[in-house]
Amino acid sequence: MILFAAGCTVLEIFSSYSRYVTFLKWTTLSLFAYVATALIVRVPWGEVAYNTVVRKYPGSRTISS
């Protein structure tokens, strides 16, 4: 995250606007790819939420796949 922020800062200061806009378009596209993947792939959201919220202790009951 720090490297990405530093890279954006350097590009914003030392490059032309047209080059920086091209960089931002591709990074935005890559972020939308994460959202699209989450929507396309069948994720058992109930199981994900359960395993995220409920702590796992030895001997506790969990949802098995």
Jmol script that loads the backbone (N, CA, C; Angstrom):
load data "model"
ATOM      1  N   MET A   1       0.820  -1.174   0.000  1.00  0.00           N
ATOM      2  CA  MET A   1       0.000   0.000   0.000  1.00  0.00           C
ATOM      3  C   MET A   1       0.874   1.250   0.000  1.00  0.00           C
ATOM      4  N   ILE A   2       1.905   1.223   0.797  1.00  0.00           N
ATOM      5  CA  ILE A   2       2.790   2.380   0.867  1.00  0.00           C
ATOM      6  C   ILE A   2       3.519   2.579  -0.466  1.00  0.00           C
ATOM      7  N   LEU A   3       3.950   1.468  -1.070  1.00  0.00           N
ATOM      8  CA  LEU A   3       4.626   1.576  -2.371  1.00  0.00           C
ATOM      9  C   LEU A   3       3.681   2.092  -3.448  1.00  0.00           C
ATOM     10  N   PHE A   4       2.432   1.645  -3.414  1.00  0.00           N
ATOM     11  CA  PHE A   4       1.445   2.113  -4.388  1.00  0.00           C
ATOM     12  C   PHE A   4       1.204   3.611  -4.216  1.00  0.00           C
ATOM     13  N   ALA A   5       1.068   4.058  -2.967  1.00  0.00           N
ATOM     14  CA  ALA A   5       0.856   5.482  -2.702  1.00  0.00           C
ATOM     15  C   ALA A   5       2.062   6.301  -3.140  1.00  0.00           C
ATOM     16  N   ALA A   6       3.249   5.780  -2.878  1.00  0.00           N
ATOM     17  CA  ALA A   6       4.460   6.487  -3.291  1.00  0.00           C
ATOM     18  C   ALA A   6       4.546   6.549  -4.816  1.00  0.00           C
ATOM     19  N   GLY A   7       4.211   5.445  -5.478  1.00  0.00           N
ATOM     20  CA  GLY A   7       4.223   5.430  -6.935  1.00  0.00           C
ATOM     21  C   GLY A   7       3.244   6.432  -7.522  1.00  0.00           C
ATOM     22  N   CYS A   8       2.043   6.491  -6.964  1.00  0.00           N
ATOM     23  CA  CYS A   8       1.048   7.463  -7.443  1.00  0.00           C
ATOM     24  C   CYS A   8       1.533   8.896  -7.231  1.00  0.00           C
ATOM     25  N   THR A   9       2.152   9.140  -6.096  1.00  0.00           N
ATOM     26  CA  THR A   9       2.655  10.483  -5.811  1.00  0.00           C
ATOM     27  C   THR A   9       3.755  10.872  -6.790  1.00  0.00           C
ATOM     28  N   VAL A  10       4.681   9.957  -7.027  1.00  0.00           N
ATOM     29  CA  VAL A  10       5.768  10.236  -7.967  1.00  0.00           C
ATOM     30  C   VAL A  10       5.218  10.472  -9.367  1.00  0.00           C
ATOM     31  N   LEU A  11       4.287   9.637  -9.811  1.00  0.00           N
ATOM     32  CA  LEU A  11       3.711   9.826 -11.141  1.00  0.00           C
ATOM     33  C   LEU A  11       2.956  11.148 -11.243  1.00  0.00           C
ATOM     34  N   GLU A  12       2.238  11.503 -10.193  1.00  0.00           N
ATOM     35  CA  GLU A  12       1.464  12.736 -10.224  1.00  0.00           C
ATOM     36  C   GLU A  12       2.366  13.965 -10.311  1.00  0.00           C
ATOM     37  N   ILE A  13       3.500  13.902  -9.638  1.00  0.00           N
ATOM     38  CA  ILE A  13       4.395  15.063  -9.612  1.00  0.00           C
ATOM     39  C   ILE A  13       5.286  15.132 -10.850  1.00  0.00           C
ATOM     40  N   PHE A  14       5.850  13.989 -11.249  1.00  0.00           N
ATOM     41  CA  PHE A  14       6.909  14.013 -12.258  1.00  0.00           C
ATOM     42  C   PHE A  14       6.492  13.557 -13.657  1.00  0.00           C
ATOM     43  N   SER A  15       5.253  13.183 -13.879  1.00  0.00           N
ATOM     44  CA  SER A  15       4.864  12.749 -15.217  1.00  0.00           C
ATOM     45  C   SER A  15       3.783  13.663 -15.778  1.00  0.00           C
ATOM     46  N   SER A  16       3.553  13.506 -17.063  1.00  0.00           N
ATOM     47  CA  SER A  16       2.519  14.325 -17.692  1.00  0.00           C
ATOM     48  C   SER A  16       1.135  13.786 -17.311  1.00  0.00           C
ATOM     49  N   TYR A  17       0.151  14.633 -17.465  1.00  0.00           N
ATOM     50  CA  TYR A  17      -1.217  14.260 -17.106  1.00  0.00           C
ATOM     51  C   TYR A  17      -1.707  13.075 -17.936  1.00  0.00           C
ATOM     52  N   SER A  18      -1.423  13.060 -19.228  1.00  0.00           N
ATOM     53  CA  SER A  18      -1.912  11.975 -20.088  1.00  0.00           C
ATOM     54  C   SER A  18      -1.307  10.625 -19.684  1.00  0.00           C
ATOM     55  N   ARG A  19      -0.055  10.607 -19.287  1.00  0.00           N
ATOM     56  CA  ARG A  19       0.577   9.359 -18.843  1.00  0.00           C
ATOM     57  C   ARG A  19      -0.036   8.908 -17.507  1.00  0.00           C
ATOM     58  N   TYR A  20      -0.277   9.851 -16.597  1.00  0.00           N
ATOM     59  CA  TYR A  20      -0.847   9.518 -15.288  1.00  0.00           C
ATOM     60  C   TYR A  20      -2.276   9.006 -15.423  1.00  0.00           C
ATOM     61  N   VAL A  21      -3.056   9.589 -16.309  1.00  0.00           N
ATOM     62  CA  VAL A  21      -4.431   9.145 -16.529  1.00  0.00           C
ATOM     63  C   VAL A  21      -4.449   7.712 -17.057  1.00  0.00           C
ATOM     64  N   THR A  22      -3.536   7.385 -17.951  1.00  0.00           N
ATOM     65  CA  THR A  22      -3.447   6.012 -18.463  1.00  0.00           C
ATOM     66  C   THR A  22      -3.161   5.040 -17.334  1.00  0.00           C
ATOM     67  N   PHE A  23      -2.239   5.400 -16.449  1.00  0.00           N
ATOM     68  CA  PHE A  23      -1.920   4.558 -15.297  1.00  0.00           C
ATOM     69  C   PHE A  23      -3.153   4.362 -14.403  1.00  0.00           C
ATOM     70  N   LEU A  24      -3.873   5.448 -14.134  1.00  0.00           N
ATOM     71  CA  LEU A  24      -5.059   5.360 -13.274  1.00  0.00           C
ATOM     72  C   LEU A  24      -6.166   4.515 -13.910  1.00  0.00           C
ATOM     73  N   LYS A  25      -6.327   4.602 -15.226  1.00  0.00           N
ATOM     74  CA  LYS A  25      -7.346   3.795 -15.900  1.00  0.00           C
ATOM     75  C   LYS A  25      -7.062   2.312 -15.720  1.00  0.00           C
ATOM     76  N   TRP A  26      -5.802   1.902 -15.881  1.00  0.00           N
ATOM     77  CA  TRP A  26      -5.468   0.479 -15.744  1.00  0.00           C
ATOM     78  C   TRP A  26      -5.581  -0.003 -14.302  1.00  0.00           C
ATOM     79  N   THR A  27      -5.208   0.829 -13.342  1.00  0.00           N
ATOM     80  CA  THR A  27      -5.343   0.402 -11.943  1.00  0.00           C
ATOM     81  C   THR A  27      -6.821   0.315 -11.547  1.00  0.00           C
ATOM     82  N   THR A  28      -7.644   1.220 -12.072  1.00  0.00           N
ATOM     83  CA  THR A  28      -9.081   1.145 -11.802  1.00  0.00           C
ATOM     84  C   THR A  28      -9.680  -0.113 -12.410  1.00  0.00           C
ATOM     85  N   LEU A  29      -9.262  -0.445 -13.604  1.00  0.00           N
ATOM     86  CA  LEU A  29      -9.736  -1.665 -14.256  1.00  0.00           C
ATOM     87  C   LEU A  29      -9.360  -2.902 -13.442  1.00  0.00           C
ATOM     88  N   SER A  30      -8.155  -2.918 -12.904  1.00  0.00           N
ATOM     89  CA  SER A  30      -7.742  -4.072 -12.105  1.00  0.00           C
ATOM     90  C   SER A  30      -8.555  -4.176 -10.818  1.00  0.00           C
ATOM     91  N   LEU A  31      -8.931  -3.062 -10.225  1.00  0.00           N
ATOM     92  CA  LEU A  31      -9.777  -3.106  -9.027  1.00  0.00           C
ATOM     93  C   LEU A  31     -11.183  -3.600  -9.363  1.00  0.00           C
ATOM     94  N   PHE A  32     -11.725  -3.198 -10.499  1.00  0.00           N
ATOM     95  CA  PHE A  32     -13.035  -3.692 -10.923  1.00  0.00           C
ATOM     96  C   PHE A  32     -12.996  -5.186 -11.216  1.00  0.00           C
ATOM     97  N   ALA A  33     -11.840  -5.696 -11.610  1.00  0.00           N
ATOM     98  CA  ALA A  33     -11.698  -7.137 -11.851  1.00  0.00           C
ATOM     99  C   ALA A  33     -11.923  -7.920 -10.559  1.00  0.00           C
ATOM    100  N   TYR A  34     -11.479  -7.392  -9.425  1.00  0.00           N
ATOM    101  CA  TYR A  34     -11.732  -8.051  -8.145  1.00  0.00           C
ATOM    102  C   TYR A  34     -13.228  -8.114  -7.850  1.00  0.00           C
ATOM    103  N   VAL A  35     -13.927  -7.025  -8.086  1.00  0.00           N
ATOM    104  CA  VAL A  35     -15.373  -6.989  -7.837  1.00  0.00           C
ATOM    105  C   VAL A  35     -16.095  -7.947  -8.775  1.00  0.00           C
ATOM    106  N   ALA A  36     -15.724  -7.943 -10.041  1.00  0.00           N
ATOM    107  CA  ALA A  36     -16.352  -8.837 -11.016  1.00  0.00           C
ATOM    108  C   ALA A  36     -16.116 -10.295 -10.640  1.00  0.00           C
ATOM    109  N   THR A  37     -14.922 -10.623 -10.196  1.00  0.00           N
ATOM    110  CA  THR A  37     -14.619 -11.988  -9.787  1.00  0.00           C
ATOM    111  C   THR A  37     -15.473 -12.404  -8.609  1.00  0.00           C
ATOM    112  N   ALA A  38     -15.644 -11.526  -7.637  1.00  0.00           N
ATOM    113  CA  ALA A  38     -16.474 -11.839  -6.474  1.00  0.00           C
ATOM    114  C   ALA A  38     -17.928 -12.065  -6.873  1.00  0.00           C
ATOM    115  N   LEU A  39     -18.396 -11.372  -7.905  1.00  0.00           N
ATOM    116  CA  LEU A  39     -19.780 -11.537  -8.349  1.00  0.00           C
ATOM    117  C   LEU A  39     -19.969 -12.773  -9.222  1.00  0.00           C
ATOM    118  N   ILE A  40     -18.945 -13.159  -9.969  1.00  0.00           N
ATOM    119  CA  ILE A  40     -19.058 -14.285 -10.897  1.00  0.00           C
ATOM    120  C   ILE A  40     -18.854 -15.631 -10.209  1.00  0.00           C
ATOM    121  N   VAL A  41     -17.859 -15.703  -9.340  1.00  0.00           N
ATOM    122  CA  VAL A  41     -17.531 -16.959  -8.662  1.00  0.00           C
ATOM    123  C   VAL A  41     -18.590 -17.250  -7.608  1.00  0.00           C
ATOM    124  N   ARG A  42     -19.014 -18.484  -7.535  1.00  0.00           N
ATOM    125  CA  ARG A  42     -20.026 -18.864  -6.545  1.00  0.00           C
ATOM    126  C   ARG A  42     -19.353 -19.046  -5.189  1.00  0.00           C
ATOM    127  N   VAL A  43     -19.572 -18.065  -4.327  1.00  0.00           N
ATOM    128  CA  VAL A  43     -18.975 -18.075  -2.996  1.00  0.00           C
ATOM    129  C   VAL A  43     -20.087 -18.364  -1.991  1.00  0.00           C
ATOM    130  N   PRO A  44     -19.877 -19.337  -1.105  1.00  0.00           N
ATOM    131  CA  PRO A  44     -20.874 -19.583  -0.059  1.00  0.00           C
ATOM    132  C   PRO A  44     -20.775 -18.497   1.022  1.00  0.00           C
ATOM    133  N   TRP A  45     -21.447 -17.364   0.789  1.00  0.00           N
ATOM    134  CA  TRP A  45     -21.285 -16.206   1.665  1.00  0.00           C
ATOM    135  C   TRP A  45     -21.700 -16.472   3.095  1.00  0.00           C
ATOM    136  N   GLY A  46     -22.691 -17.338   3.298  1.00  0.00           N
ATOM    137  CA  GLY A  46     -23.087 -17.686   4.661  1.00  0.00           C
ATOM    138  C   GLY A  46     -21.958 -18.367   5.404  1.00  0.00           C
ATOM    139  N   GLU A  47     -21.301 -19.290   4.734  1.00  0.00           N
ATOM    140  CA  GLU A  47     -20.171 -19.993   5.345  1.00  0.00           C
ATOM    141  C   GLU A  47     -18.994 -19.048   5.577  1.00  0.00           C
ATOM    142  N   VAL A  48     -18.756 -18.166   4.637  1.00  0.00           N
ATOM    143  CA  VAL A  48     -17.673 -17.196   4.801  1.00  0.00           C
ATOM    144  C   VAL A  48     -17.950 -16.297   5.999  1.00  0.00           C
ATOM    145  N   ALA A  49     -19.167 -15.795   6.107  1.00  0.00           N
ATOM    146  CA  ALA A  49     -19.528 -14.927   7.225  1.00  0.00           C
ATOM    147  C   ALA A  49     -19.427 -15.677   8.549  1.00  0.00           C
ATOM    148  N   TYR A  50     -19.903 -16.915   8.567  1.00  0.00           N
ATOM    149  CA  TYR A  50     -19.860 -17.705   9.794  1.00  0.00           C
ATOM    150  C   TYR A  50     -18.413 -17.930  10.227  1.00  0.00           C
ATOM    151  N   ASN A  51     -17.567 -18.346   9.294  1.00  0.00           N
ATOM    152  CA  ASN A  51     -16.177 -18.631   9.638  1.00  0.00           C
ATOM    153  C   ASN A  51     -15.369 -17.368   9.922  1.00  0.00           C
ATOM    154  N   THR A  52     -15.841 -16.228   9.462  1.00  0.00           N
ATOM    155  CA  THR A  52     -15.167 -14.981   9.758  1.00  0.00           C
ATOM    156  C   THR A  52     -15.530 -14.472  11.144  1.00  0.00           C
ATOM    157  N   VAL A  53     -16.784 -14.630  11.522  1.00  0.00           N
ATOM    158  CA  VAL A  53     -17.267 -14.075  12.783  1.00  0.00           C
ATOM    159  C   VAL A  53     -17.048 -15.029  13.954  1.00  0.00           C
ATOM    160  N   VAL A  54     -17.335 -16.298  13.757  1.00  0.00           N
ATOM    161  CA  VAL A  54     -17.268 -17.259  14.854  1.00  0.00           C
ATOM    162  C   VAL A  54     -15.828 -17.695  15.053  1.00  0.00           C
ATOM    163  N   ARG A  55     -15.369 -17.580  16.305  1.00  0.00           N
ATOM    164  CA  ARG A  55     -14.012 -18.049  16.604  1.00  0.00           C
ATOM    165  C   ARG A  55     -14.000 -19.563  16.625  1.00  0.00           C
ATOM    166  N   LYS A  56     -12.902 -20.127  16.194  1.00  0.00           N
ATOM    167  CA  LYS A  56     -12.786 -21.580  16.171  1.00  0.00           C
ATOM    168  C   LYS A  56     -11.977 -22.036  17.383  1.00  0.00           C
ATOM    169  N   TYR A  57     -12.628 -22.780  18.246  1.00  0.00           N
ATOM    170  CA  TYR A  57     -11.974 -23.365  19.401  1.00  0.00           C
ATOM    171  C   TYR A  57     -11.876 -24.863  19.186  1.00  0.00           C
ATOM    172  N   PRO A  58     -10.873 -25.514  19.765  1.00  0.00           N
ATOM    173  CA  PRO A  58     -10.792 -26.968  19.648  1.00  0.00           C
ATOM    174  C   PRO A  58     -12.068 -27.625  20.160  1.00  0.00           C
ATOM    175  N   GLY A  59     -12.634 -28.490  19.345  1.00  0.00           N
ATOM    176  CA  GLY A  59     -13.848 -29.191  19.736  1.00  0.00           C
ATOM    177  C   GLY A  59     -15.124 -28.444  19.437  1.00  0.00           C
ATOM    178  N   SER A  60     -15.031 -27.242  18.875  1.00  0.00           N
ATOM    179  CA  SER A  60     -16.259 -26.501  18.570  1.00  0.00           C
ATOM    180  C   SER A  60     -16.841 -27.001  17.258  1.00  0.00           C
ATOM    181  N   ARG A  61     -18.113 -26.802  17.092  1.00  0.00           N
ATOM    182  CA  ARG A  61     -18.795 -27.227  15.854  1.00  0.00           C
ATOM    183  C   ARG A  61     -18.610 -26.153  14.800  1.00  0.00           C
ATOM    184  N   THR A  62     -18.238 -26.579  13.617  1.00  0.00           N
ATOM    185  CA  THR A  62     -18.089 -25.659  12.486  1.00  0.00           C
ATOM    186  C   THR A  62     -18.822 -26.230  11.293  1.00  0.00           C
ATOM    187  N   ILE A  63     -19.087 -25.377  10.321  1.00  0.00           N
ATOM    188  CA  ILE A  63     -19.711 -25.818   9.084  1.00  0.00           C
ATOM    189  C   ILE A  63     -18.642 -26.473   8.224  1.00  0.00           C
ATOM    190  N   SER A  64     -18.874 -27.697   7.814  1.00  0.00           N
ATOM    191  CA  SER A  64     -17.903 -28.370   6.955  1.00  0.00           C
ATOM    192  C   SER A  64     -18.393 -28.353   5.520  1.00  0.00           C
ATOM    193  N   SER A  65     -17.463 -28.318   4.604  1.00  0.00           N
ATOM    194  CA  SER A  65     -17.847 -28.259   3.185  1.00  0.00           C
ATOM    195  C   SER A  65     -17.929 -29.619   2.570  1.00  0.00           C
TER     196      SER A  65
END
end "model"
wireframe off; spacefill off
backbone 0.3
color backbone group
